[in-house]
C-alpha cells in the first residue's frame, strides 16, 4: 500500500474513532422554559433573550443561569457538566485513541439536567 494512502487511512481512522467528538461535538442545545413564559435568560451577565427558547452551550463547563420574570422576580438554575458514561464505554471499546481525543476535546461531557424549567 502506498505511503500516502496509508497515512490518509491512519489519519481518517484517528479522526473518526473518537465517538463523542464525531457524533455529538462540544456543544449541547438546552431548552429553557418558565411558567409563566417571557422570563429573561442571563448567563455570565449576557442576555440570551426570553423563554421559551433553546440555547446552544459548550459542554466543557458548568453554568449558572439567572432567570428574571417580567415582574422582576429572579431564580437561578445550575447546569452541571458530567462525563457521559456511554461515550466512555464507546471510546474504550474502539481503542485508546478515542479516549485520548475525547479527553483532550472535552466532548464527552454532557450538561445535566438537559433542560431548564423554572416556575415563578
N, C-alpha and C positions, 0 to 999 in steps of 0.2 A: 504494500500500500504506500503510495507516495507520501512524503513527509507533510506536505501542505494539507492533504486530505485527513491525515491522522491528527494534525494539530487542530483542524476545524472540528472534527468529530469530538476530540477531547474538550475543546472549548464549549461546544454545544452541550455536551454531557454535563459539564460543570455548571453551566448556566441554567439548565432545565431540571436539575435534580434537587434544588433547594425548594421544597414544597411550598412553604408559606410565602416565600419571595415571589414565586411564579404564579401561584393560584390566588393569593389574597393581596399581596402588596403591603405597603407600610401605612395604609390609611384604612379607616373604617367609617362608614356612614352611620350616624347615630340620630334616630328620630327624637325630637324634643317636643313634648306636648304638655299643656297645662289645662286646668279646669278652674276658671274659665279661660278660653284661648285669648291670645293677644298680649301675653307677657313678654317683656323684653328679655333677650338672652345675652348675657355678658360673660365673656371668658377672657381672662387676663386683661381686663379693662377695655376690651374691644366688643362693640355691639355686633351681634350676628343676626339682627332682625327680631322678629316676634314669632311666637308659637301660633299654630303648629308649623314645624319645618323639620328638615333633616340637615345635619351639619357633618361635613367630612373632616375627621380629625386624625392626626398622626397617632399611631398605636404605641409608640415607644415612650410615652409619658403619661402621667395622671393629670386629671383636670378637676378644678372646682368651678362649677357652673353657677352663676348667680342669675336667678330669675326674678324679675321685678314686674308685679302686676300693674294694671292700669291705675289701680288705687294707691300704688306706691309701696305695697307690701312686698317684702323680699324673702326669698327662700334660696338656700344653697343646696347643690346636689353634687356628690362626689362620683367621678368616674375613675375606677382603678384600672391599671393595666396589669394583666396577668398573662403568663405564658400559656398558650393553648396546648393542652395535652395531646390532642390529635396531631398537631404539627410536629411535636417532638417524636411521637411514635412513627409517623411517616418518614421523618428525616432519618431516624435511626435505622429503619428498615431499608432505606435506599442508600445508606452509606455514610461515611464520615464527612464528606464534602458538604452535603446539605446541612448538616448540623452546624458546621463552621459558618457557612454562608448566612443561614437564618440567624445565628447568634450575632454575627457582625452587623447585619442589617437591622436586627430587632423586629423583623417582620412576623415572627412567631407570637408576638404579643397580641392580645385582644382586649378591647375596652369592656369592662364589666361594671354595672349591668349594660346590656347592649342597647338600652333605650332610656330616655329620661321622661318621667311623668311626675308632675307636682300639682297638688290641689291646693288652691288658696282658700 
